[in-house]
């Protein structure tokens, strides 16, 4: 179960269609929201890859993508550095002018849809934006004409925008730029042949400033969220196992539990196997399959299930404070568990210790990912770890630890704008705690003034918990 590969290198059958994602791929849905690692860039890449899109159409005919639909990538991390997308240095030069950002998005539309009407081959992005800014009426006419002509010809276009959080390391600037894009898309929502789809990080979508424009409610009411249920994650695991080089054995085990668990996707070479539709949501089947991999209990003896059942244990220990598990964390945990070099002492390939090591690795990777986007989180949690804090943590105890370290003052000085919402001010601990909650780092316990930190973060941050996975002290 390889998880280190790029999306483009993964086998077709690694493409799993969670129930909530069917809605996200409909062309009528302009806004797709998801946390990091839930599949925003994956689906952007699938939609713009002819072979992978062909597989999705064959494997999941429930997706109703129009025949002849032309899908274009307007902005993505993979386009950075080529002439189809403005370089980051140019974007930073736009500053905090809403008009400049609107012109930028209009210039990108012109470059993707009708470049010959406005630009020469070697035009720089500075020249392109100047031309659009100086002929905005001509641009508006061009986009209406483009839409009308293609509607008459019954042709449709879908423009994709992904990785918008990479526009700037400054939170406020990124939010402003994204808001101008969403405003533009809302202005064009009644076009017939031209549709848009924006993949947006959940925490940015939650910022009130990103939706502070007229008719934003119409756009956000028609959004889809990339949610992964427990059964979706195990479907991902089982399809990867079934399509591995020795997948015949796993398919045979599955079919012994439930006949025709796997279906072969038509006309695919080499053969690709996916779970049959009802099997994708059959939690009893999923539990029995995982028992073949990791057993029935997290400890030996008659009372071994008191420590947990592996099928539930691995999922529960990867939940964030919002009750969600990232498929990336799930894959990392099981890949690490399967990579353990210790000889198995039980009847199954994976032992409880293997699963614990998998959660440790997933926690470490998740925290490293967070540090890239939110560099202020590490010092805030380090201040708690220094006190020997155990979760759940008392609110006042956390505030005292941050006060002693001068945490917020230091963060505002060193990381201002770097993933830290602009609502956080010196000494404003309610806003600071709210920011941590929005990201899913911690959650307030019901009817209590204590905060819980889930294992997927707690372990790597070095916070203790009674009865939990032990923290490895450095």
C-alpha positions as CSV (number, residue, x, y, z in Angstrom):
1,X,0.0,0.0,0.0
2,X,2.2,2.7,-1.3
3,X,1.4,6.2,-0.1
4,X,4.5,8.1,-1.1
5,X,3.7,8.2,-4.8
6,X,2.4,11.3,-6.6
7,X,-1.2,11.2,-7.7
8,X,-0.2,10.8,-11.3
9,X,1.8,7.6,-10.4
10,X,-0.9,5.8,-8.5
11,X,-2.7,2.9,-10.1
12,X,-6.2,3.7,-11.4
13,X,-7.8,1.5,-8.8
14,X,-6.4,3.7,-6.1
15,X,-9.2,6.1,-7.1
16,X,-11.9,5.6,-4.5
17,X,-15.2,7.5,-4.7
18,X,-16.5,8.3,-1.2
19,X,-20.2,9.0,-1.1
20,X,-19.8,12.7,-0.4
21,X,-17.5,13.1,-3.3
22,X,-20.1,12.3,-6.0
23,X,-21.7,15.7,-5.3
24,X,-18.3,17.5,-5.4
25,X,-17.6,16.4,-8.9
26,X,-20.9,17.5,-10.4
27,X,-20.3,20.5,-12.7
28,X,-23.1,22.4,-11.1
29,X,-21.2,22.6,-7.9
30,X,-18.8,25.6,-8.0
31,X,-17.2,25.3,-4.6
32,X,-15.6,22.2,-3.1
33,X,-14.3,22.5,0.5
34,X,-12.0,20.1,2.3
35,X,-9.3,20.0,4.9
36,X,-5.7,19.2,4.0
37,X,-5.3,15.7,2.7
38,X,-9.0,15.0,1.9
39,X,-8.6,15.0,-1.9
40,X,-8.9,18.5,-3.3
41,X,-5.7,18.3,-5.4
42,X,-6.3,14.6,-6.1
43,X,-9.7,15.3,-7.7
44,X,-8.3,18.4,-9.5
45,X,-5.6,16.1,-11.0
46,X,-8.1,13.3,-11.9
47,X,-10.4,15.7,-13.7
48,X,-7.5,17.1,-15.8
49,X,-6.0,13.6,-16.6
50,X,-7.7,11.9,-19.5
51,X,-6.7,8.4,-18.5
52,X,-7.8,8.8,-14.9
53,X,-11.0,10.5,-15.8
54,X,-11.8,7.6,-18.2
55,X,-11.3,5.2,-15.3
56,X,-13.6,7.1,-13.0
57,X,-16.3,7.2,-15.7
58,X,-16.1,3.4,-16.2
59,X,-15.8,2.5,-12.5
60,X,-18.3,4.9,-11.1
61,X,-21.0,5.5,-13.7
62,X,-23.1,7.3,-11.1
63,X,-21.0,10.4,-11.8
64,X,-22.9,12.3,-14.4
65,X,-20.2,14.3,-16.2
66,X,-21.5,15.5,-19.6
67,X,-20.1,13.9,-22.7
68,X,-17.7,16.2,-24.5
69,X,-17.1,18.4,-21.4
70,X,-13.8,20.2,-21.8
71,X,-12.0,20.5,-18.5
72,X,-9.3,23.2,-18.1
73,X,-6.9,23.9,-15.2
74,X,-6.9,27.6,-14.5
75,X,-4.8,27.6,-11.3
76,X,-3.0,24.8,-9.5
77,X,0.3,24.0,-7.7
78,X,1.5,21.9,-10.7
79,X,1.2,24.9,-13.0
80,X,3.4,27.1,-10.9
81,X,6.4,28.2,-12.9
82,X,5.0,27.6,-16.4
83,X,3.6,30.3,-18.6
84,X,0.0,29.2,-18.1
85,X,0.0,30.6,-14.6
86,X,1.5,33.8,-13.1
87,X,4.6,33.2,-11.0
88,X,4.3,33.7,-7.2
89,X,6.6,36.7,-7.2
90,X,4.2,38.5,-9.6
91,X,1.2,37.6,-7.4
92,X,2.9,39.0,-4.3
93,X,3.4,42.3,-6.2
94,X,-0.4,42.7,-6.6
95,X,-0.5,43.7,-2.9
96,X,-3.9,44.2,-1.2
97,X,-5.7,45.9,-4.1
98,X,-9.1,44.1,-4.7
99,X,-9.2,45.6,-8.2
100,X,-5.7,44.2,-9.1
101,X,-6.7,40.7,-8.0
102,X,-10.0,40.8,-10.0
103,X,-8.1,41.9,-13.1
104,X,-5.6,39.0,-12.4
105,X,-8.4,36.4,-12.4
106,X,-10.0,37.9,-15.5
107,X,-6.6,37.8,-17.2
108,X,-6.2,34.1,-16.3
109,X,-9.7,33.4,-17.8
110,X,-8.8,35.2,-21.0
111,X,-5.5,33.3,-21.3
112,X,-7.3,29.9,-20.9
113,X,-10.4,30.6,-23.0
114,X,-9.5,33.1,-25.8
115,X,-5.9,34.3,-25.6
116,X,-5.7,35.3,-29.2
117,X,-8.3,38.1,-28.6
118,X,-6.1,39.9,-26.1
119,X,-2.5,38.7,-25.9
120,X,0.5,38.0,-28.0
121,X,2.5,34.8,-27.5
122,X,5.3,36.3,-25.5
123,X,3.3,38.7,-23.4
124,X,4.3,38.8,-19.7
125,X,1.7,38.6,-17.0
126,X,2.2,42.3,-16.3
127,X,1.4,43.0,-19.9
128,X,-1.6,40.7,-19.9
129,X,-3.1,42.3,-16.8
130,X,-2.5,45.8,-18.2
131,X,-4.3,44.8,-21.4
132,X,-7.3,43.4,-19.6
133,X,-7.5,46.4,-17.2
134,X,-7.5,48.7,-20.2
135,X,-10.2,46.9,-22.1
136,X,-12.6,45.5,-19.4
137,X,-15.7,46.2,-21.6
138,X,-14.1,44.2,-24.4
139,X,-13.3,41.4,-22.0
140,X,-16.9,41.3,-20.7
141,X,-18.2,41.1,-24.2
142,X,-15.7,38.4,-25.1
143,X,-16.7,36.1,-22.2
144,X,-20.4,36.5,-23.0
145,X,-19.8,35.8,-26.7
146,X,-17.7,32.8,-25.8
147,X,-20.5,31.4,-23.6
148,X,-23.2,32.1,-26.1
149,X,-21.4,30.5,-29.1
150,X,-20.5,27.4,-27.1
151,X,-24.0,27.1,-25.7
152,X,-25.4,27.1,-29.2
153,X,-22.9,24.3,-30.1
154,X,-23.9,22.4,-27.0
155,X,-20.3,22.5,-25.7
156,X,-19.4,23.0,-22.1
157,X,-16.2,24.1,-20.3
158,X,-15.2,23.5,-16.7
159,X,-12.4,25.7,-15.3
160,X,-10.7,24.4,-12.2
161,X,-8.9,26.4,-9.4
162,X,-6.8,24.5,-6.9
163,X,-4.1,25.2,-4.3
164,X,-5.2,28.8,-3.8
165,X,-3.7,28.9,-0.3
166,X,-0.3,28.9,-2.0
167,X,-1.0,32.4,-3.4
168,X,0.6,34.0,-0.4
169,X,2.1,33.0,3.0
170,X,0.1,36.0,4.4
171,X,-3.3,34.8,5.5
172,X,-5.1,38.2,5.0
173,X,-3.7,38.6,1.5
174,X,-4.6,35.0,0.5
175,X,-8.1,35.5,1.8
176,X,-8.5,38.8,-0.2
177,X,-7.3,37.2,-3.4
178,X,-9.6,34.2,-3.0
179,X,-12.5,36.4,-2.2
180,X,-12.1,38.3,-5.5
181,X,-12.0,35.0,-7.4
182,X,-15.2,33.9,-5.7
183,X,-16.9,37.2,-6.4
184,X,-16.0,36.9,-10.1
185,X,-17.3,33.4,-10.2
186,X,-20.5,34.5,-8.6
187,X,-20.9,37.3,-11.2
188,X,-20.7,34.6,-13.9
189,X,-22.9,32.0,-12.2
190,X,-25.7,32.4,-14.9
191,X,-23.5,31.5,-17.8
192,X,-24.6,28.4,-19.7
193,X,-21.5,26.9,-21.3
194,X,-18.9,28.0,-18.9
195,X,-18.7,26.5,-15.4
196,X,-16.2,26.9,-12.5
197,X,-15.0,24.7,-9.7
198,X,-12.9,26.0,-6.8
199,X,-11.2,23.6,-4.5
200,X,-10.8,25.5,-1.2
201,X,-9.2,24.7,2.2
202,X,-11.8,24.4,4.9
203,X,-10.2,26.8,7.3
204,X,-10.1,29.5,4.6
205,X,-13.7,28.9,3.8
206,X,-14.6,29.5,7.4
207,X,-13.0,32.9,7.5
208,X,-15.9,35.4,7.4
209,X,-13.8,37.8,5.1
210,X,-13.7,35.3,2.3
211,X,-17.5,35.4,1.9
212,X,-18.0,39.1,2.6
213,X,-19.5,40.1,-0.7
214,X,-23.0,40.4,-2.2
215,X,-24.6,37.0,-3.2
216,X,-21.8,35.0,-1.5
217,X,-24.6,33.0,0.3
218,X,-25.7,31.7,-3.1
219,X,-22.2,30.4,-3.8
220,X,-21.6,28.9,-0.4
221,X,-25.1,27.3,-0.3
222,X,-24.2,25.3,-3.3
223,X,-20.9,24.0,-2.0
224,X,-19.8,20.4,-1.4
225,X,-17.5,19.1,1.3
226,X,-14.9,16.4,0.9
227,X,-15.9,14.1,3.8
228,X,-14.4,10.7,4.4
229,X,-16.5,8.3,6.4
230,X,-15.0,5.3,8.2
231,X,-16.2,2.9,5.4
232,X,-14.7,5.1,2.7
233,X,-11.2,4.9,4.3
234,X,-11.4,1.1,4.6
235,X,-12.6,0.9,1.0
236,X,-9.4,2.8,0.0
237,X,-7.3,0.2,1.9
238,X,-9.1,-2.8,0.5
239,X,-9.0,-1.6,-3.1
240,X,-5.2,-1.0,-2.9
241,X,-4.7,-4.5,-1.4
242,X,-6.9,-6.1,-4.1
243,X,-4.9,-4.4,-6.9
244,X,-1.5,-5.2,-5.5
245,X,0.8,-7.7,-7.2
246,X,-0.5,-10.5,-4.9
247,X,-4.0,-9.1,-4.7
248,X,-5.6,-12.4,-5.8
249,X,-5.2,-13.8,-2.3
250,X,-7.0,-10.8,-0.7
251,X,-9.8,-10.9,-3.2
252,X,-10.3,-14.6,-2.4
253,X,-10.5,-13.9,1.3
254,X,-13.0,-11.2,0.7
255,X,-15.2,-13.3,-1.5
256,X,-15.2,-16.1,1.1
257,X,-16.8,-13.6,3.5
258,X,-19.2,-12.1,1.0
259,X,-19.5,-13.4,-2.6
260,X,-18.7,-10.9,-5.3
261,X,-17.2,-8.3,-2.9
262,X,-15.0,-7.0,-5.7
263,X,-16.0,-6.1,-9.2
264,X,-13.6,-5.9,-12.2
265,X,-13.8,-2.5,-14.0
266,X,-14.8,-3.1,-17.7
267,X,-12.2,-2.9,-20.4
268,X,-9.2,-2.2,-18.2
269,X,-5.8,-3.6,-18.8
270,X,-4.2,-4.7,-16.5
271,X,-7.4,-5.6,-14.6
272,X,-8.6,-3.1,-12.0
273,X,-10.8,-4.2,-9.1
274,X,-13.1,-2.0,-7.0
275,X,-15.5,-2.9,-4.2
276,X,-19.0,-3.6,-5.3
277,X,-21.3,-0.7,-4.4
278,X,-23.1,-2.3,-1.4
279,X,-19.7,-3.6,-0.1
280,X,-18.3,-0.1,0.1
281,X,-20.7,0.8,3.0
282,X,-20.8,-2.7,4.7
283,X,-19.1,-2.0,8.0
284,X,-19.5,-5.6,9.1
285,X,-17.7,-6.8,6.0
286,X,-15.0,-4.2,6.6
287,X,-14.5,-5.3,10.2
288,X,-14.2,-8.9,9.3
289,X,-11.7,-8.2,6.5
290,X,-9.6,-6.1,8.9
291,X,-9.6,-9.0,11.4
292,X,-7.7,-11.0,8.8
293,X,-5.1,-8.3,8.8
294,X,-4.9,-7.2,12.5
295,X,-6.9,-9.6,14.6
296,X,-9.9,-9.1,16.8
297,X,-8.4,-7.4,19.9
298,X,-5.6,-4.9,20.8
299,X,-4.3,-7.3,23.6
300,X,-4.2,-11.0,24.3
301,X,-6.3,-12.9,26.8
302,X,-10.1,-13.1,27.4
303,X,-10.3,-9.4,28.1
304,X,-8.1,-8.2,25.3
305,X,-11.0,-6.3,23.6
306,X,-11.0,-3.9,26.6
307,X,-8.0,-2.2,25.0
308,X,-9.9,-1.9,21.8
309,X,-10.9,-3.7,18.6
310,X,-8.2,-3.0,15.9
311,X,-10.8,-2.1,13.2
312,X,-12.2,0.7,15.5
313,X,-9.0,1.4,17.3
314,X,-6.9,2.6,14.3
315,X,-9.7,4.8,13.1
316,X,-10.5,6.4,16.5
317,X,-6.8,7.2,17.1
318,X,-6.5,9.1,13.8
319,X,-9.5,11.3,14.4
320,X,-8.8,15.0,14.7
321,X,-10.7,17.3,17.1
322,X,-13.5,17.8,14.5
323,X,-14.1,14.1,14.3
324,X,-12.5,13.6,10.9
325,X,-9.8,11.3,9.6
326,X,-7.6,12.4,6.8
327,X,-7.1,9.6,4.1
328,X,-3.5,10.6,4.0
329,X,-3.0,10.0,7.7
330,X,-4.9,6.7,7.4
331,X,-2.7,5.5,4.6
332,X,0.5,6.6,6.3
333,X,-0.5,4.8,9.6
334,X,-1.2,1.5,7.8
335,X,1.8,1.7,5.5
336,X,4.1,2.3,8.6
337,X,2.4,-0.6,10.5
338,X,2.9,-2.9,7.5
339,X,6.5,-1.8,7.2
340,X,7.5,-2.8,10.7
341,X,10.5,-5.1,10.5
342,X,9.7,-6.9,13.8
343,X,8.6,-10.6,13.2
344,X,4.9,-11.0,13.8
345,X,4.2,-12.9,17.1
346,X,0.5,-13.5,16.2
347,X,-1.7,-15.1,13.6
348,X,-2.2,-11.8,11.6
349,X,0.3,-9.7,9.6
350,X,-0.3,-6.6,11.8
351,X,0.1,-6.6,15.6
352,X,-1.3,-4.0,18.1
353,X,2.3,-2.6,18.4
354,X,2.5,-2.2,14.7
355,X,-0.7,-0.2,14.7
356,X,0.6,2.0,17.5
357,X,3.8,2.7,15.5
358,X,1.5,3.5,12.6
359,X,-0.3,6.1,14.6
360,X,3.0,7.6,15.8
361,X,4.2,8.0,12.2
362,X,0.9,9.5,11.1
363,X,1.0,11.9,14.0
364,X,4.5,13.0,13.2
365,X,3.7,13.5,9.5
366,X,0.5,15.3,10.3
367,X,2.2,17.8,12.6
368,X,5.0,18.4,10.1
369,X,2.3,19.2,7.4
370,X,0.6,21.6,9.8
371,X,3.9,23.3,10.6
372,X,4.3,24.2,6.9
373,X,0.9,26.0,6.8
374,X,0.6,27.1,10.4
375,X,4.2,27.6,11.8
376,X,2.7,29.2,14.9
377,X,1.1,26.0,16.2
378,X,4.4,24.3,17.1
379,X,5.5,27.0,19.6
380,X,2.0,27.1,21.1
381,X,2.0,23.4,21.8
382,X,5.7,23.4,22.8
383,X,4.8,25.8,25.6
384,X,2.2,23.2,26.9
385,X,4.7,20.3,26.5
386,X,7.3,22.1,28.6
387,X,4.9,22.1,31.6
388,X,4.4,18.3,31.3
389,X,0.8,18.9,30.4
390,X,-1.6,16.0,30.1
391,X,-4.8,16.0,28.2
392,X,-7.5,17.0,28.7
393,X,-5.9,20.3,29.6
394,X,-7.5,22.9,31.9
395,X,-8.1,26.2,30.0
396,X,-6.5,28.3,32.7
397,X,-3.4,26.0,32.9
398,X,-2.9,26.5,29.1
399,X,-3.2,30.2,29.3
400,X,-0.7,30.3,32.2
401,X,1.7,28.3,30.1
402,X,1.3,30.6,27.2
403,X,1.7,33.7,29.4
404,X,4.9,32.3,31.0
405,X,6.4,31.7,27.5
406,X,5.0,35.0,26.0
407,X,3.6,32.7,23.3
408,X,1.1,35.0,21.6
409,X,3.5,38.0,21.7
410,X,6.2,35.9,20.1
411,X,3.9,34.4,17.5
412,X,2.5,37.8,16.4
413,X,6.1,39.1,16.1
414,X,7.5,36.1,14.2
415,X,4.6,34.5,12.3
416,X,2.1,37.4,11.7
417,X,-0.1,36.5,8.8
418,X,1.4,33.0,8.4
419,X,-1.8,31.0,8.7
420,X,-2.8,32.9,11.9
421,X,-6.3,34.5,11.5
422,X,-6.2,38.2,11.8
423,X,-8.7,38.1,14.7
424,X,-5.9,37.0,17.1
425,X,-4.5,39.9,19.0
426,X,-2.1,40.1,22.0
427,X,-3.7,38.6,25.1
428,X,-6.8,37.5,23.2
429,X,-6.8,33.9,24.4
430,X,-10.5,33.2,23.3
431,X,-9.6,34.0,19.7
432,X,-6.4,32.0,20.0
433,X,-8.2,28.9,21.3
434,X,-10.8,29.3,18.6
435,X,-8.1,29.3,15.9
436,X,-6.8,26.0,17.3
437,X,-10.3,24.6,17.4
438,X,-11.0,25.6,13.8
439,X,-8.0,23.7,12.6
440,X,-8.9,20.7,14.6
441,X,-6.0,20.7,17.0
442,X,-8.1,20.7,20.1
443,X,-11.8,20.7,21.2
444,X,-13.5,21.9,24.3
445,X,-15.1,19.2,26.4
446,X,-18.9,19.3,26.9
447,X,-19.9,21.0,30.1
448,X,-16.3,21.5,31.1
449,X,-13.5,24.1,30.9
450,X,-11.0,21.5,29.7
451,X,-9.7,20.9,26.2
452,X,-8.9,17.6,24.5
453,X,-6.1,17.1,22.0
454,X,-6.6,14.0,19.8
455,X,-3.9,11.4,19.5
456,X,-3.1,12.3,15.8
457,X,-1.6,15.5,17.2
458,X,-1.0,14.8,20.9
459,X,1.6,12.0,20.3
460,X,3.9,14.1,18.1
461,X,3.4,17.2,20.3
462,X,4.6,15.2,23.3
463,X,1.5,15.7,25.5
464,X,0.6,12.9,27.9
465,X,-2.7,11.1,28.4
466,X,-3.7,8.5,30.9
467,X,-4.0,5.2,29.2
468,X,-3.2,6.6,25.7
469,X,-0.3,5.8,23.4
470,X,2.8,6.6,25.4
471,X,4.8,9.6,24.3
472,X,8.4,8.9,23.4
473,X,10.5,11.4,25.3
474,X,13.4,12.9,23.4
